[in-house]
Amino acid sequence: MMVNGWIILDKPHGLGSTQAVGAVKRNLREAGYGKVKVGHGGTLDPLATGILPIAIGEATKLAGRMLDASKEYAFTVRFGAETDTLDLEGKVIATSEVLPALADVEAVLPRFSGPIEQVPPAFSAIMVDGARAYDLARAGEDVVLKSRAVTIHSLQIMAAAEEEVTLVAHVSKGTYIRSLARDIAHALGTVGHVTMLRRLRAGPFGASQAISLDKLNDVGKGAPLEHILLPLEAGLVDIPALDLTPEQARAVRQGRVLDGLPHNDGLYWVRSGRTPVALVELSGSSLTVVRGFNLPDVAE
């Protein structure tokens, strides 16, 4: 039986992204779906919670787009101590008695809005000379990573207490929230680390579409998969759709270039009836396939 689409998991604390993919595979197997291709759309640290899009079947062809999508996070920065991991898991490497006032935090946030440069954490999955940075850091090596350009679309205060502040950030791909917290603390003349990190949104997916791990496990016990499975096109709502005739759909499935389409240049997804056919690029009224979907036609 073919399974294609998305499961949006509200990832619990302590579960790794790879473990979450494994949980989906296990539940599909226990539900009798056999071997199904499964992948995630953006790593979430075990200590973080929140939105983890998991692609199934043909939707895995869109996992790369999900990695490139912007994300939204809520996170708490505790001032006064910096850890080597920049979160609760690490050991304290610097302390400060400076606890910034809320007005000072508000005043510094505009410096971290828009295009910025940031140095990723040493404890990150970035490859350094063929090894993961976090493996080198755990082995006691001095990991020096290059700064990278990222974009902070918005950054706002959500709540505040005496020693900490909780912020909400809408960020581009490649942004490290732990680095953002470190740099905000440094700009305030102190140090800090992340004590809470929750992903609120990943690309088009938000909390309203997310399910708990318990709900996922119910599928392995016989609950209907369609209650938690979103269609493949749910990952394409941010780009326009084009309707094809059966002849045009056949040509696209065969990888042929279509000409004479009266639409603006750009990325589209095309469908035959209600069935997604491909992710395509339109240039000068010519359509070329970026990723084709191997889905059966569904009658209207």
SERO-4910 file (N, C-alpha, C, O; in steps of 0.05 Angstrom, whole numbers):
BEGIN
 pado doro    nc1    nc2    nc3   cac1   cac2   cac3    cc1    cc2    cc3    oc1    oc2    oc3
  Met    A     17    -24      0      0      0      0     18     25      0     36     27     17
  Met    A     13     44    -19     29     68    -20     20     88      1     -3     93      5
  Val    A     40    100     14     35    122     33     51    146     25     76    144     23
  Asn    A     38    168     20     52    193     12     41    216     28     16    219     30
  Gly    A     57    233     38     48    257     52     65    265     75     89    258     76
  Trp    A     53    279     94     68    290    117     56    283    143     31    283    146
  Ile    A     72    276    162     64    275    190     80    298    205    104    298    204
  Ile    A     65    316    217     78    338    231     78    331    261     57    333    274
  Leu    A    101    324    270    104    315    298    111    338    316    128    354    310
  Asp    A     96    340    339    104    358    360    125    343    376    118    329    395
  Lys    A    150    347    369    172    330    380    175    336    410    178    359    418
  Pro    A    175    314    426    179    319    455    208    323    462    226    316    446
  His    A    212    334    485    239    338    496    254    311    499    242    291    508
  Gly    A    279    310    490    295    286    494    295    268    470    312    250    469
  Leu    A    278    272    451    277    254    427    292    268    405    287    291    398
  Gly    A    311    253    392    326    264    369    310    262    344    290    247    342
  Ser    A    317    278    324    303    278    298    304    251    285    284    241    273
  Thr    A    327    238    286    330    211    274    313    191    288    301    173    276
  Gln    A    311    193    315    293    176    330    264    180    323    248    161    322
  Ala    A    257    205    317    229    211    309    223    198    282    201    187    279
  Val    A    241    199    264    238    186    238    235    155    242    218    143    230
  Gly    A    251    145    260    249    116    267    222    109    279    211     87    273
  Ala    A    211    127    295    184    122    307    163    121    286    144    105    288
  Val    A    165    139    266    145    139    244    147    113    228    127    100    222
  Lys    A    172    105    222    176     80    207    165     56    222    152     38    211
  Arg    A    170     55    248    161     33    265    131     31    265    119      9    263
  Asn    A    118     54    269     88     54    270     76     47    243     55     33    243
  Leu    A     87     56    221     77     49    195     80     19    190     62      6    179
  Arg    A    103      8    199    108    -21    196     87    -37    213     76    -56    203
  Glu    A     83    -28    238     64    -42    255     36    -40    245     19    -57    251
  Ala    A     30    -18    230      3    -14    219     -1    -30    193    -22    -29    181
  Gly    A     21    -43    184     18    -60    160     25    -47    134     18    -57    113
  Tyr    A     40    -24    135     46    -10    110     73    -18     98     81     -9     77
  Gly    A     87    -37    111    112    -47    100    134    -26    101    134     -8    118
  Lys    A    153    -29     82    176    -11     81    168     15     66    161     14     43
  Val    A    170     37     80    162     63     68    186     82     71    199     83     92
  Lys    A    190     99     51    212    119     52    203    142     71    181    153     67
  Val    A    220    148     90    213    169    110    237    187    114    260    177    115
  Gly    A    233    213    116    254    232    122    243    256    136    219    261    136
  His    A    261    272    149    251    296    164    259    321    149    278    322    134
  Gly    A    244    342    155    249    368    141    262    388    159    252    410    163
  Gly    A    285    381    172    299    400    188    304    390    216    286    386    232
  Thr    A    330    385    223    338    374    249    329    392    272    330    416    270
  Leu    A    320    379    293    313    393    318    328    379    340    326    355    344
  Asp    A    344    395    355    360    384    377    343    367    396    319    373    400
  Pro    A    354    346    408    339    330    428    327    347    451    305    342    460
  Leu    A    342    368    459    333    385    481    310    404    472    296    416    489
  Ala    A    307    407    446    286    425    435    260    410    432    260    385    430
  Thr    A    238    424    431    211    412    426    199    426    402    209    447    393
  Gly    A    176    415    393    161    430    373    160    417    346    163    393    342
  Ile    A    154    434    326    147    425    299    170    411    284    190    423    278
  Leu    A    165    385    278    184    370    262    168    357    239    155    337    243
  Pro    A    171    369    215    157    357    192    171    331    183    195    331    179
  Ile    A    155    310    181    166    284    173    153    276    146    128    273    145
  Ala    A    169    274    126    159    268     99    158    238     94    176    223    103
  Ile    A    137    229     80    133    200     76    129    196     46    115    211     32
  Gly    A    142    175     35    139    168      7    148    190    -12    170    199     -9
  Glu    A    131    198    -31    138    218    -50    143    245    -38    157    262    -50
  Ala    A    132    250    -15    137    276     -1    166    279      7    175    302     11
  Thr    A    181    257      9    210    260     15    225    276     -6    246    286     -1
  Lys    A    213    277    -30    226    293    -51    224    323    -45    238    339    -58
  Leu    A    208    330    -26    205    358    -18    219    365      8    219    387     18
  Ala    A    232    345     20    246    349     46    268    370     44    272    386     62
  Gly    A    281    372     21    302    392     16    290    420     17    302    439     28
  Arg    A    266    424      6    253    450      6    246    457     35    248    481     43
  Met    A    239    437     51    232    443     79    257    451     95    255    468    113
  Leu    A    280    439     88    305    447    101    311    476     95    322    490    112
  Asp    A    304    485     71    310    512     62    290    533     73    295    557     71
  Ala    A    268    523     83    246    541     91    253    556    117    270    548    133
  Ser    A    240    579    120    244    595    145    230    580    168    212    565    164
  Lys    A    240    586    192    229    573    217    223    595    238    233    617    237
  Glu    A    205    587    256    199    605    278    203    591    305    195    568    308
  Tyr    A    216    604    323    223    592    349    216    610    372    217    634    370
  Ala    A    208    598    395    207    611    420    231    600    436    235    576    437
  Phe    A    246    618    450    269    609    465    274    627    489    269    651    489
  Thr    A    284    615    510    290    629    535    320    631    539    334    611    537
  Val    A    330    655    543    358    660    549    361    667    579    349    685    589
  Arg    A    377    651    592    383    657    621    410    671    622    430    660    613
  Phe    A    410    694    633    435    710    635    451    703    659    441    693    679
  Gly    A    478    708    657    496    704    680    514    680    677    534    678    691
  Ala    A    509    662    658    526    639    654    525    630    625    504    629    613
  Glu    A    548    624    614    550    613    587    561    585    589    581    580    603
  Thr    A    550    566    574    559    539    574    573    532    547    570    547    528
  Asp    A    589    511    547    603    504    522    584    496    500    591    498    476
  Thr    A    561    486    507    541    478    487    521    500    481    505    498    463
  Leu    A    523    522    497    504    545    495    476    538    503    457    553    498
  Asp    A    472    515    517    446    507    527    450    494    555    472    494    566
  Leu    A    428    482    565    429    470    592    447    445    594    454    438    616
  Glu    A    453    433    571    467    407    571    497    410    578    509    391    587
  Gly    A    508    434    573    537    437    575    547    445    602    532    449    621
  Lys    A    574    448    603    586    457    628    592    487    626    597    497    605
  Val    A    590    501    649    593    530    649    622    537    643    641    527    655
  Ile    A    626    555    624    653    564    616    658    594    621    680    603    619
  Ala    A    636    608    627    639    637    633    615    646    650    593    636    647
  Thr    A    621    665    668    599    676    685    601    706    685    622    718    679
  Ser    A    579    719    693    578    748    695    556    755    715    535    741    717
  Glu    A    561    776    730    541    785    749    521    805    737    502    814    750
  Val    A    526    812    711    509    831    698    483    818    689    483    798    674
  Leu    A    460    828    700    434    818    692    419    842    679    410    860    693
  Pro    A    417    842    652    406    865    638    377    871    644    361    852    648
  Ala    A    370    896    645    342    904    648    327    899    622    339    897    601
  Leu    A    301    896    625    284    890    601    287    912    580    287    906    556
  Ala    A    289    937    589    292    959    570    318    956    554    319    963    530
  Asp    A    339    946    567    364    942    553    362    920    532    373    922    510
  Val    A    347    899    539    343    877    520    327    888    496    335    882    473
  Glu    A    306    903    501    290    914    480    307    932    462    304    932    437
  Ala    A    325    947    474    342    966    458    362    952    440    369    963    419
  Val    A    371    928    447    392    914    432    380    897    410    395    890    391
  Leu    A    355    889    412    344    870    392    345    880    363    349    864    345
  Pro    A    341    906    357    343    915    329    370    909    316    372    907    292
  Arg    A    391    906    332    418    899    322    418    871    311    436    863    296
  Phe    A    398    855    319    398    827    311    374    821    293    364    799    291
  Ser    A    364    842    279    343    839    260    353    844    232    371    860    228
  Gly    A    342    830    212    351    832    185    375    814    180    379    795    194
  Pro    A    391    820    159    415    803    153    436    807    174    444    830    180
  Ile    A    446    785    186    467    786    206    487    764    200    482    746    184
  Glu    A    511    767    213    531    746    212    531    732    239    530    746    260
  Gln    A    533    705    239    535    691    265    554    668    262    556    655    241
  Val    A    568    662    284    586    638    285    570    616    298    560    618    320
  Pro    A    567    593    284    552    570    295    564    560    321    588    564    325
  Pro    A    549    546    337    560    534    361    580    512    355    578    499    335
  Ala    A    601    509    372    620    487    369    605    461    370    612    442    356
  Phe    A    585    459    387    569    435    389    546    437    369    523    443    376
  Ser    A    553    432    343    533    432    322    540    410    302    562    398    304
  Ala    A    522    405    283    526    382    265    543    390    240    545    375    221
  Ile    A    554    414    240    570    423    217    595    406    214    607    398    233
  Met    A    601    399    189    624    382    183    650    399    183    651    420    171
  Val    A    670    389    197    697    402    198    717    380    192    721    362    207
  Asp    A    730    383    169    750    363    160    740    334    162    753    316    172
  Gly    A    715    330    153    704    304    151    691    293    177    682    271    178
  Ala    A    690    310    198    678    301    223    658    322    232    660    346    225
  Arg    A    638    313    248    618    332    259    631    349    281    647    340    297
  Ala    A    624    375    280    636    393    300    631    384    328    649    386    345
  Tyr    A    606    373    334    601    365    361    618    342    370    624    339    394
  Asp    A    625    324    351    643    301    359    671    311    366    683    302    385
  Leu    A    680    331    351    707    343    357    706    358    383    724    356    400
  Ala    A    684    373    388    682    388    413    680    369    437    692    375    458
  Arg    A    665    347    434    663    328    456    690    315    462    695    307    485
  Ala    A    706    312    441    733    300    445    753    319    456    776    313    460
  Gly    A    744    344    462    761    364    474    777    380    455    794    396    463
  Glu    A    772    378    429    786    394    409    775    422    409    751    427    414
  Asp    A    792    441    401    784    469    399    771    473    372    786    474    352
  Val    A    745    475    371    731    477    345    726    507    338    713    521    354
  Val    A    737    516    315    733    543    306    717    542    280    727    532    260
  Leu    A    693    553    281    676    552    257    674    580    245    676    601    259
  Lys    A    671    581    219    669    607    205    641    619    209    622    605    213
  Ser    A    641    646    209    615    659    211    599    655    185    610    650    164
  Arg    A    573    657    188    556    653    164    534    675    164    526    685    185
  Ala    A    525    681    140    504    701    136    476    688    140    470    668    126
  Val    A    460    699    158    433    689    161    415    714    163    424    737    164
  Thr    A    389    709    162    370    732    164    350    727    187    338    706    189
  Ile    A    347    747    204    328    746    225    304    763    216    306    788    216
  His    A    282    750    208    260    765    197    245    781    218    236    803    213
  Ser    A    243    770    242    231    785    265    241    773    291    248    750    292
  Leu    A    242    790    311    252    782    337    238    799    359    241    823    360
  Gln    A    223    785    375    206    800    395    208    787    422    213    763    425
  Ile    A    203    803    443    202    793    470    174    781    476    154    794    470
  Met    A    174    757    487    149    743    493    144    745    523    121    749    531
  Ala    A    165    742    540    161    744    569    189    750    581    209    747    568
  Ala    A    188    759    606    214    765    619    211    760    649    190    762    661
  Ala    A    234    751    661    236    748    690    263    761    698    276    773    682
  Glu    A    270    758    724    293    772    735    319    764    720    335    782    714
  Glu    A    324    739    715    349    730    704    347    720    675    367    712    663
  Glu    A    323    722    663    319    711    637    298    726    620    282    741    631
  Val    A    300    721    594    280    732    576    272    711    556    289    695    547
  Thr    A    247    710    548    237    692    528    231    708    503    216    727    504
  Leu    A    242    699    480    239    713    455    226    695    434    227    671    437
  Val    A    214    708    414    204    694    391    218    704    366    219    728    362
  Ala    A    230    686    351    246    693    328    236    679    303    233    654    303
  His    A    233    694    281    227    682    255    253    685    239    262    707    233
  Val    A    265    662    231    292    663    221    295    647    194    278    630    188
  Ser    A    316    654    180    322    639    155    335    613    161    342    607    184
  Lys    A    337    596    140    352    571    143    380    576    153    391    597    147
  Gly    A    391    557    167    419    559    176    423    576    201    446    578    210
  Thr    A    402    587    212    405    604    236    406    585    261    390    567    264
  Tyr    A    426    591    278    428    576    303    418    594    326    429    615    331
  Ile    A    396    585    338    384    600    360    403    603    384    404    623    397
  Arg    A    418    581    389    437    582    411    458    604    407    467    618    426
  Ser    A    467    607    382    487    628    375    474    656    378    486    675    388
  Leu    A    449    658    370    434    683    372    432    691    401    436    715    408
  Ala    A    425    672    419    423    678    447    450    686    459    452    706    474
  Arg    A    472    672    451    499    680    460    506    708    452    516    724    468
  Asp    A    500    715    427    508    741    417    492    764    429    502    786    433
  Ile    A    466    759    434    449    779    447    460    784    475    462    807    484
  Ala    A    467    763    490    479    766    517    505    782    516    509    800    532
  His    A    522    775    497    548    790    494    543    819    489    557    837    499
  Ala    A    523    825    471    517    853    464    507    869    488    508    893    489
  Leu    A    496    854    508    486    866    532    507    868    554    501    875    577
  Gly    A    532    860    547    554    861    567    553    839    587    564    842    609
  Thr    A    541    817    580    540    794    598    542    768    582    550    769    559
  Val    A    536    746    595    536    720    581    509    707    586    494    715    604
  Gly    A    503    686    570    478    673    573    477    646    559    495    640    543
  His    A    456    631    564    453    605    550    423    600    547    406    611    562
  Val    A    416    582    529    388    575    524    378    554    543    390    533    547
  Thr    A    355    560    556    344    540    575    319    527    564    310    506    574
  Met    A    307    540    544    283    529    531    283    536    502    289    559    494
  Leu    A    278    516    484    277    521    456    253    506    444    252    481    447
  Arg    A    235    520    431    212    507    419    207    517    391    205    542    387
  Arg    A    206    499    372    200    508    344    170    510    341    155    491    345
  Leu    A    161    534    333    133    540    331    123    536    302    100    530    298
  Arg    A    141    538    283    133    536    255    157    528    238    180    537    243
  Ala    A    152    511    218    173    503    199    161    505    171    143    488    164
  Gly    A    169    524    155    157    528    129    127    533    132    119    551    147
  Pro    A    111    518    118     82    522    119     68    508    143     44    511    147
  Phe    A     84    493    159     72    477    180     73    490    208     94    500    216
  Gly    A     51    490    222     50    502    248     36    484    269     31    460    263
  Ala    A     31    494    292     21    479    315     -6    466    309    -12    444    319
  Ser    A    -23    479    293    -50    468    288    -49    442    273    -69    426    274
  Gln    A    -27    437    259    -25    412    243     -9    390    258     -7    367    249
  Ala    A      2    397    281     20    378    295      6    358    312    -16    363    322
  Ile    A     18    335    314      7    313    331     28    305    352     52    310    348
  Ser    A     19    293    373     37    284    395     49    257    387     39    243    369
  Leu    A     69    250    402     82    223    398     62    201    405     61    180    393
  Asp    A     45    206    425     24    186    433      5    181    410     -3    159    404
  Lys    A     -3    203    396    -21    201    373     -8    185    351    -21    169    337
  Leu    A     18    190    346     32    174    326     33    145    334     28    127    317
  Asn    A     38    139    359     39    111    368     12     97    366     11     72    364
  Asp    A     -9    113    367    -36    101    363    -39     88    336    -54     68    333
  Val    A    -26     99    316    -27     88    288    -17     59    288    -28     42    275
  Gly    A      5     54    303     17     28    304     -2      8    319      1    -16    316
  Lys    A    -21     19    334    -40      2    349    -67      0    334    -86    -12    345
  Gly    A    -68     11    309    -92      8    294   -109     32    288   -128     31    273
  Ala    A   -101     56    298   -115     80    292   -112     87    263    -90     82    252
  Pro    A   -132     99    250   -130    106    221   -107    126    215   -106    147    228
  Leu    A    -90    119    196    -68    136    189    -78    163    178    -66    184    182
  Glu    A   -101    162    163   -111    187    150   -118    208    170   -121    232    163
  His    A   -121    201    196   -127    221    216   -103    239    222   -106    261    233
  Ile    A    -79    230    216    -55    245    222    -38    252    198    -19    268    200
  Leu    A    -45    241    175    -28    244    151    -39    268    134    -62    268    126
  Leu    A    -21    287    129    -28    310    111    -19    302     83      0    288     79
  Pro    A    -33    313     63    -26    306     35      1    319     27     10    338     39
  Leu    A     13    307      6     39    317     -3     38    347     -9     56    362     -3
  Glu    A     15    357    -21     13    385    -29     12    404     -5     14    428     -9
  Ala    A      8    393     19      9    411     43     36    424     46     39    445     59
  Gly    A     57    411     35     84    423     36     89    442     13    111    452     10
  Leu    A     68    448     -3     72    466    -26     53    490    -25     51    504    -45
  Val    A     41    495     -3     21    517     -2     33    545     -5     19    564    -10
  Asp    A     60    547     -3     73    573     -6     79    580    -35     89    601    -40
  Ile    A     74    561    -53     78    567    -82     53    562    -98     37    545    -90
  Pro    A     48    576   -120     24    573   -135     22    546   -149     42    534   -156
  Ala    A     -3    538   -154     -8    513   -169    -18    519   -197    -32    539   -201
  Leu    A    -11    503   -216    -21    504   -244    -36    479   -250    -27    457   -244
  Asp    A    -59    482   -263    -74    458   -272    -66    450   -300    -64    467   -318
  Leu    A    -62    424   -304    -54    414   -330    -76    397   -342    -92    385   -328
  Thr    A    -77    396   -368    -95    378   -382    -82    350   -380    -58    348   -374
  Pro    A    -98    329   -384    -86    302   -383    -62    299   -402    -42    285   -396
  Glu    A    -63    311   -425    -41    310   -445    -16    324   -434      6    314   -436
  Gln    A    -21    347   -423      2    362   -411     14    347   -388     39    346   -385
  Ala    A     -3    335   -371      7    319   -348     24    296   -357     45    290   -346
  Arg    A     15    283   -379     30    260   -390     58    270   -399     78    256   -395
  Ala    A     59    293   -413     84    303   -422    103    310   -399    127    304   -401
  Val    A     92    322   -378    109    328   -354    119    303   -341    143    302   -334
  Arg    A    102    282   -339    111    257   -327    133    244   -343    150    229   -333
  Gln    A    133    249   -369    154    238   -387    178    255   -388    198    249   -401
  Gly    A    178    277   -372    201    295   -371    204    314   -394    225    326   -398
  Arg    A    183    317   -411    185    334   -434    181    363   -426    167    369   -406
  Val    A    192    382   -441    189    410   -436    163    419   -448    157    414   -471
  Leu    A    146    434   -432    122    446   -443    127    475   -450    140    489   -435
  Asp    A    117    483   -473    120    511   -482     93    525   -483     72    512   -484
  Gly    A     94    551   -485     70    567   -490     52    571   -466     28    575   -470
  Leu    A     62    569   -441     46    572   -418     46    602   -409     67    613   -404
  Pro    A     22    614   -408     20    643   -404     21    651   -374      2    662   -363
  His    A     44    645   -361     46    652   -333     73    665   -328     92    663   -344
  Asn    A     76    679   -305    101    691   -298    122    670   -292    116    648   -284
  Asp    A    147    678   -296    170    660   -289    170    654   -259    161    670   -243
  Gly    A    179    630   -252    182    623   -224    176    594   -219    173    577   -237
  Leu    A    175    587   -193    170    560   -184    140    555   -181    126    572   -169
  Tyr    A    130    533   -191    102    525   -188    101    495   -182    120    481   -185
  Trp    A     77    486   -173     72    458   -173     48    453   -191     29    469   -192
  Val    A     49    432   -206     28    427   -226     12    402   -218     23    383   -205
  Arg    A    -13    402   -225    -30    380   -217    -48    372   -241    -55    388   -258
  Ser    A    -57    347   -240    -76    337   -259   -101    329   -243   -100    310   -228
  Gly    A   -122    345   -245   -145    342   -227   -135    350   -199   -127    373   -195
  Arg    A   -136    331   -180   -127    337   -153   -100    324   -147    -91    325   -124
  Thr    A    -88    311   -167    -64    296   -162    -39    313   -169    -36    322   -192
  Pro    A    -21    318   -149      4    332   -155     21    315   -176     24    291   -173
  Val    A     31    329   -196     46    316   -217     76    322   -214     93    304   -216
  Ala    A     83    348   -208    111    355   -206    115    383   -194     96    399   -194
  Leu    A    139    387   -185    148    414   -178    163    424   -202    181    410   -212
  Val    A    156    447   -213    167    456   -239    177    485   -238    170    500   -220
  Glu    A    194    491   -257    204    518   -260    194    529   -287    197    516   -308
  Leu    A    182    553   -286    172    566   -311    191    588   -318    197    606   -302
  Ser    A    201    588   -343    220    608   -352    214    614   -381    216    597   -399
  Gly    A    206    639   -386    200    647   -414    178    631   -426    179    624   -450
  Ser    A    157    624   -410    134    608   -418    140    579   -423    123    564   -433
  Ser    A    165    570   -417    172    542   -419    174    529   -392    185    541   -373
  Leu    A    162    505   -389    161    492   -363    180    468   -363    180    451   -381
  Thr    A    198    467   -342    216    445   -338    211    433   -311    205    447   -291
  Val    A    215    407   -308    209    393   -283    233    395   -264    256    390   -272
  Val    A    227    403   -239    248    404   -218    247    377   -203    268    364   -200
  Arg    A    223    369   -195    220    342   -182    193    331   -191    172    344   -188
  Gly    A    193    307   -201    168    294   -209    158    277   -187    173    265   -171
  Phe    A    131    274   -184    119    258   -164    106    233   -177     91    235   -196
  Asn    A    112    210   -166    101    185   -176     76    178   -161     76    160   -144
  Leu    A     54    192   -167     29    188   -153      7    178   -172      6    187   -195
  Pro    A    -10    160   -163    -31    151   -181    -52    172   -184    -58    187   -165
  Asp    A    -64    174   -208    -86    193   -213   -110    186   -196   -117    162   -194
  Val    A   -122    206   -184   -146    202   -168   -169    214   -183   -168    237   -192
  Ala    A   -191    199   -186   -214    210   -200   -226    233   -185   -226    233   -160
  Glu    A   -236    253   -199   -249    276   -186   -274    267   -171   -287    284   -158
***
